[in-house]
Amino acid sequence: MSSTFSKRKRFKNWRARRPFWGATLSILSGLIILMVPAQLYEIAAAPGSIIVVGFLLGGLTLIMGVLAYIMPKLSTLFGVLGIFSSVLSIMGALGGFLIGTLLGIVGGSMLIAWKPELAALDSKKQSNSDLIAEKEIASGKEVLPE
């Protein structure tokens, strides 16, 4: 039972350092968007077909979600590109019958809004060093960090 708890705790810690729900919704959106051109490929595959655009934009939405897991510091960029590709997928894949587009917009918005917890810790360290610097300037002598 303790190993299950430790696995849960490790997953919770991993999830806290990444834009988990935004990336998950972006991946789900990409899969839904990719379903439409995959179903139409057998019927409407012809030179000059717009199905290729559906594959490209659905795949791009899917990749933005995966990359948000791998590189969470760039989640804002991936969110913008995910929203862009999911909205444009209306042209080539009917936006996954609009469900994929809506999930892509929500997931991309969550990727844009996500802020890492580590930044809060860094800002606390920075504010502590600023406080020390202010004490040095006010007293006119060097203060050692506590």
N, C-alpha and C positions, 0 to 999 in steps of 0.2 A: 504494500500500500504506500510506503514511503517513496518508492521509485516513481509511482504514478504522480504523487504530489510534486516531486521534484521535476518531473517532465512538464507538468502543468505550470509550475512556477517558471521554468526556463522558457516555455512558450509565451507565457504572459510577459516576461521581460523582453523577449525578442519582439513581440508584437508592440510593446510600448515604445520601442525605438524606431518604429517604421510607421508609415501611413497605411496601416493595415486595411481598414475598411474602404478607403478610397481606392487603393490598389486592387482590392478584391472586386469591388463594383466595376472597375475599369476592365478587369480581365473577363468578368461575366458579360459585360457589355460587348467586348470584342468577340466573344464566342457566339453570342446571339446575333450580332451583325454578320459574322461569317457564315451562319447557318443559311441565310437567304441565298447568297450567291452559290453556295455549295449545292443547294437543292435545285437551283435554276441552271446549273452548269451543264447537266445532261440534256436539257431541253433547248436552251438558248445559246449554246456555245457556237459562236460564229465569229469570223474575223471582224474586228471593229466593234465588238460587243462591249457594253459598258460594265459587264460582270467583272472584268479585271479591276475596275475602279472599286467595286464592292470588296473584292478580295484584298486590295491594297489598303483601303481605309479600315476595314475590319481587323486586318492584321496589325496595322499601326496602332489602333486602340488597344488591342491585346498586348502588344509589345510595351506600350507606355505603362500599363499596369504591372507587368513583370519587372520592368526597369525601376519602377517606384519601390518595389521590394528590395532590389539589389542596391540601388543608389538613392537612399532616402533624402540626402541633402539636396538633390535636384528635383524634389517632388513638385515644386511650383512649375517648373518648365514642363514636366511630364503631364501635369494637370491641364495646362494650357493646350498642349498638343493633343491630349486625349479628348478634351472638349471639342477642339477644332476638327479632329478626324471623325468623331462620332456625329457631329452635326452635318458634316459633309457626306457622311455615309448614306444620307437620305437619297442622294443622287444615284448611287451605284448599288445599294443593297436595301433600299426602302427603310434604312435606319434600323434594320432588324424588326420590322413592323412597328417602328417608333418606340418599342420597349427598349431596344438596345441604345437608341439615342438618348432616351431619358436616363437610363442607368449610366451612360457615359458622361452626361452632363453632371449628374449628382456625384459620381465617382471623381471626375476631374475637379469639381468644386471642393470636394473633401481633400484631394491632393494639394490644391492650392492653399487651403486653409490650415493644413497641418503644420505644426511647429514642433521641432524636436525638443525633448525635455532637457537634453544636454546644454542647450543654449541658455536655459534658465540657470543652470549651475555655473556656467561661465560668467554670466552677468553678475552673479553674487560674488564670485571671486574678484571680478573687475571692480565692483562697487566697494569691496573691502580695501583694495589697493588705492582706490580714489580717496577713501576716508583717511588712509595713512598719509597720502600726499597732502591732503588738506591740513592735517595736524602738523606736518612738517612746515608748511607755509605759514600757518597761523603762529606757531611757536618760534619760528626762526631757527630751529635746530633740528637735527636729524632724529627721527623716531624710528626705532626698530620694530619690525612687524611682530605682532603678538602670536 
